[in-house]
Amino acid sequence: MIRILHLADPAQRRQALELRAGAAMPASVAATVSGIIADVRERGDVAVRALTAKFDGAQLDALFLDDARWDALAAQCPAPVRAALQLAHQRVRDFHAPQLPPSYQQQLPEGGVLRCLTLPLRRAACYVPGGRAAYPSTVIMTATLAKLAGVEEIIVATPPRRDGSILPEVAAAARIAGATRILLSGGAQAVAALALGTESVPRVDVIVGPGNAWVTEAKKQLAGEVRIDGLAGPTEVVIVADGSADARLAAIDLVAQGEHDPLAFSVLVTPDADLARRVAAALELELREVPNRVAAESLQAHGAIIVARDLDEALAFADELAPEHLELLLADARAAVSKVPRAAAVFVGHFAPVPVGDYLAGPNHTLPTSGTARFASPLGVADFVRRQNVIEYPAAQLAADAASIAALGHAEGLHGHARAVEARSKP
């Protein structure tokens, strides 16, 4: 049910590269989202309530979950899950704390003082998907970072259930991570409300977190009104494996990523043709013994096992894809890391499947997709702060620099710029 392609064949190499392109967003999504944004812009809370009733079946009296109900829901979270969320929170905090960029100051020769201040954003929104699955882990991965950055107001936005509640696990994660409010809305309408502001939803400075095609398109259309973390495409894994890999475990890892979404991109690249055949057989057996409809659909449409001529070609092809997740199931996996610098997150060795990063290891699971890892980074604390430059010039410093500033102003034809300096520096 999964194709086997060979990089030595130019046509099959092209087919391998086009597997991801086949997951492009439908053109109709942009028009639908544009209409939703216009509706929220015009009608505010009324539009958000109506759209939430339409898409989620929830009739809301208030758009935010009240504290008493939040606490009651959080208390229903099973103890093992709560313990796992608390451990994940600590790991995420510990890993990301060193990322906070420090403020700094420099002194010029004649007394000028230059400062770069790192300032937390005032208000952040963390989008947490609903629908096929609930993602308390996403709450931990996003709200924890906002709290580390010093953001005062942290809003978790998530689609409500039909009764207007949310899953206890998400409620508990929001308390653990330090969120301050929970918006009972999802989809493009939630992104629009948070980016634009409504009567009851305050306008935020940044929106982070994964979402479906409508959420991503809303972020795209509203970028500029609000900071966004990126435009997430379908989730993806590339596994590079050699003869040391266990075919059954490689097949299970392909299924694990494929079960996220029918559009998920899951491929294995290997120089070992025999391993390729064994993984294909193991995959069929796995899906027969443990049926997984979504994974089967995504693997058939956007999955492949790709045979390279050697390990260097396999690694080079994986790096060309610049995947969201890259697993190295290799005899010497650590040595291969330097050959795949464009992957967003690299999982090294036979005992580091993607789920350890999804849930507990500590590094963020909010990652660039669709090949954007070649220039974009995982979500970090810096996404929740901004820099402010401060320039302090006494008279002596201006006098020392006036001639150079005036020369540059005149050279650019901005004579008023030069005059603003000359007027202060001439006796």
N, C-alpha and C positions, 0 to 999 in steps of 0.2 A: 504493500500500500504506500510505501515511500519510495521515491525514485532514487536511483543511483546514477550519479553524473561523474564524468571524467574531465579533469581540467586540461588534459592533453588534447582534447577535442574542442576546437574554438567554438563550435556551435553549442556544445554542452556547457562550456565555461560561461558563455553569454546567458544561457538559460539559468544557470546558478545565480548570476548577478541580478537577473530579472525577477527572481522569486520574491524579493522584498518589494520591488516596484509594483507587483500585483496587488499589494495591500494598500494602494493609494486611497485617499479619502474620496467618497462619492461627491460629484460636483453639486448635487442637490443640497448637501449639508450646509454649504455657505449661505445659500438663500434662506434656508430655514432659520439658521442662527441669526442672520441679519434682522429677520422679522422679530425674533424673540428679543434681541437687544433693543430694537426700536420700541417694542411694547413696554419693556421694563423702563426705558428712558422716559416714556410718556406717562405711564400709569403707576409706576413705582410698586408699592406693596401689593396693590390690587392685582397687578400683572403677575407678580411672583406667586401669590396665593393661587391664582387661577391656573397658572402653568404647573404648579406643584400638584394641584388636584387632577389636572389633565394627565400628566406623565407618571405620577406616583400614587394617585388615588387617595391622597391625604387631604382632608379638609382641616385647615389650620386656623385656630383662633389667634395664635401669635407665631411669628416666624422664628423666634428663639426659644430654645428649651429652657424652662425655668429651673432654678437651682435645686429645688426640692425634688423635682422629677428626675433631674440629672443624677443626683445622689442616689435616688432610689434605683434607677437603672444600673448605675455603676456597681451598686451593692449586689446585684444579681449576677455579676461576672463570676464564672467559676474560679475557685481558688487557684487551681494549677495555671489557668490562663493569666490571672492577675499576677502571679509570681513570675511567669515568663515575661509579661509586659514590663514589670519592674526591673528585671534583669536586663532586658533589651534597652530600656530607658537609660540605665546606668552605663551600659556599653556604648550606646550612641553618644551620651554626654562625654564620656571619657575620650572617645575617638575624635570628636569634633571640637572640643574645647580649645585645643591649640590653634585652630583655624581663625580665631577672632583676630583680625588685623589690628595691630596696635596703632595708637596715635603717635605722632613724633613731631619734633621741633628742630629747627636749624637756625643758626645765628649768622647773619651777614657781617662783613668786616666793620661797617660803620654803624652798627647797632640795629639793623633791620632784623625782625624776627619773623620766621616763616613756620607755620604750623599746618599739619594735616591731621584733622580730627576725625576719628571713627565714631559715628553717631548711629544709634539704633533707629530703625524705622519706627514710626509711632504705632502703626496698626498693620497686622499681617493676617492673611487668610490662608488656611491650609485645607485644600480640597481633598476629601476622602470619598472615593467611589462607593456606590452601592450597586444594586443590580444583581449581576451574577454571583457576587461574593461580597463579604464585608472585609474591610482592611484596617483593623486596629493597628497593625504594624505601620501603616502609612501615617497614622496620627503620631506615633512615636518618632518616626523619621523626620517629620516636618515641624510639629509644634515644639519638640525638644530643642531644635536648632534656633527657632525664633526666641524661645525663652533664654537660651544661652547668649544670644545677641543683645538681650535687654529690651526686646519689644514689649511695650506696655500692654497692648490689647491683642490677643491671639484668638482669632475666630476659626473654629473648625466648621466647615460647611459639608454637609452630607445629606443625601436623599433620605427622607423619612419613610418609615413603614406606613401602611395604610391607616394605622391607628394614631399616627402622628408621633410615634416614639422612634428610637434608634436602637440598634443592638447594644446589649449591656457591655459587650467587649469594647465597643467603640466609645461608649460613655466612660468606662473605666480608664481606657487609654488616654482620653482627653484630660481627665483629672490628673493622672500620673505625669503626663508630659507638660502640664502647666497651662493648658488652654484656659481662656477666660470666658468664652461664650461658644455656644453651639447653634449654628444656623440650620434650621430644618428645611433645607432646600438643596437641590443638586442640579446638574445639567447646565445648559447655557444660561438659564434664568438666574441661577445662583452666582455665576461668574459675572453676569451683567450687573446684578444688584450690588455686589461687592466692589466692582470697578467704578460704578457710577454713583452709588449711594441712593437710598430711597428714604422714605419717611422713618423707617425703623432700622434699616440696615446702614451702618456707617460706611463711608467710602474708605477702602483700605489702600495701603501703599504698595503691597505686593501680594500676588496670588501664586501659591505653589501647590504642587501635588498632581498626580496623574489623573486622567479621566478618559472618557470615551471620545468619539469623533466630534460630538457636539460641544463638549467641554473644551477640547483642543481648538476647535474653530472659534469659539467665543474668546478664548485667550488671544488667539491670533488677531481677531478683529478689534480687540480692546487694548492690545499692546500700544503703549503710548499714553493711554488713560491711566494705566496701572503697570507696575513692573510685573513681569511674568518670569517663571523659571525656565521655560522652554516650551516647544511645541512637540508633545509626545506622540509618536506613532505607536503602532502595535508593538508589544513586547517581543524581545528576541534573545536567542542564545546561539552562539557558535561554539561547538565543542571540537577541539583539536585533539586527536587521540592517536596513539601508536600501538604497537603490538602488546604493550604492557597493560592496556585497558581491558576492563571486564565488559564484554559486549552487553550483558544484561543490564549492568549499571548505567552504561551509556544510553541504552534504550530508555530506561526509566527516567533519566535526566531530560531526554527529548520530550517525553510525555509530560513531565513536570512543567516545562515551560509552555508546551503547547496547550495545556488545559486552561491557561489564562483567557484565551480569546481565539475565535475561529480564524482571525487574521494573524495570529502569532507566527513569527519567523524562527524556525528551529532547524539548524543544520549541523551535521557532523562532518568534519574534514579529516581525512586520514591518508597517509601514504601506503597503508596496508589494505590491499584489495580483499584479502581474506577476512579481516576485521569488518570491513564494510558489509560484506555478505552476512556475517554473523550478527552484526547489529540490526540489519534489516530483518533477519529471521527472529531475533529476540524481541524486536519491536512488535511484530505481528503477534507473537506469543503473549507478550505483556498486555496488549490491548484486547486479546481474546480472553485472557484469564482475569484481567481487571479492567473491564470496559470503561472507556472515558470518551464520551461522544465528542466533546469540544476538542480534545487533543487529537483525536482521529481525524476530525475535519480539518484542523489547521495543518497537521502534518501532511495530509494528502494534498492540500492546496498550496502550502508555502514551506514545506519541509523537504529536505534532501540529505542524502549521504553522498559526499563528494570525495572522489579519489584523486589524490595528488601524486605527482611523480616521486616526491621525496618530502621529508619533514620541513625543509626550508620553504618549499613551495606551499605546503599546507599552512604554515605560519604566515607567510607573505600574503596569501589569499585571505586569511582571517583578518589580518591587519588592514587589508584593502577594504573589507566590509565595515571596519570600525564599529563593532557590535556593542550593544548595550551590555550584555553579559558574555564573557569568554571563559570557557572551562578548558584547562590544560590537563588532560588525562594522559600524561606522558611519564616515561621512566625518569627523565630529568626535567621536571616541569619548571623548577625555579630558574634554570638556565635559559628557558624559552621566553621568560617575561620581557626581557629587553628587546625581543624581536617583534613584540606586539604593542607598541606604545600608543596606538590609537584606540584601543578598546576602552570602554568606560569603566568597567570593573572586571578584574581578572581573578579567576578562582583557580588556585594552584594546587595540583595534585589530586589523587584519587579519592580523598576524603573531604573535599571542599566543593560539594555541589552548590548550585545557585541558592537553594533555600537557606543555607547558613548566612548568606548575605541579605536575603530578603527579610530575615527575622531577627537574628541575634548577634552576629559577629561584631557589629558596631558601625562600619562604613555605611554610608547612606544607600538606600535602595532606589532613591529617586534619581534616575540616570538618563542621560541623553540617548535617544533612539534614532533609527533611520539613517545611520551613518554620520550623525552630527557629533559623535564623540571625537571626530577628527579635529573639532575646534571647540567643543563645549565640554563642561565638567559636571561631575555629580553635584547634587545639591549640597551646599555648605553654609556655614555660619555667615560668610560674607554676603550671601543672598539676602540677608535680613538687616544689613547696615548700609549706610552711605558715608562717603567721605566729604568733609568740608575743608576747603583751603582757607587759611587765615594769613593775611599779609599785613605786617605792621612795620611802617617805615617812619623813622624819625627824620628830622631835617637833614642831618648829616648824611644819612644813607641816600636820600633823594638827591642831594647835591653831588654825591659821588657818582650816581648813576644817570643823572639828567642828560648829559651829552649823548650817551649811548641810546637812551630811550628816544630822545628827540631825533637822532639820526635814523632810527628804524621807522619812526612815525612819518617823517618826511619821505623816506624811501618808498613807503607804501601809499603815499599820497594822502595820508590822514593827518593833515597839518594841525587840526584841532587837538589831536592826541599829543602832538609835540608841544603845542602851546600850553596844554594843561600842566605839563611838567615844567616847561620853561618859565611860566608865570610864577611858579612856586620856588624856583631855584635861583632866579636872578635877584640881585639886591634892589 
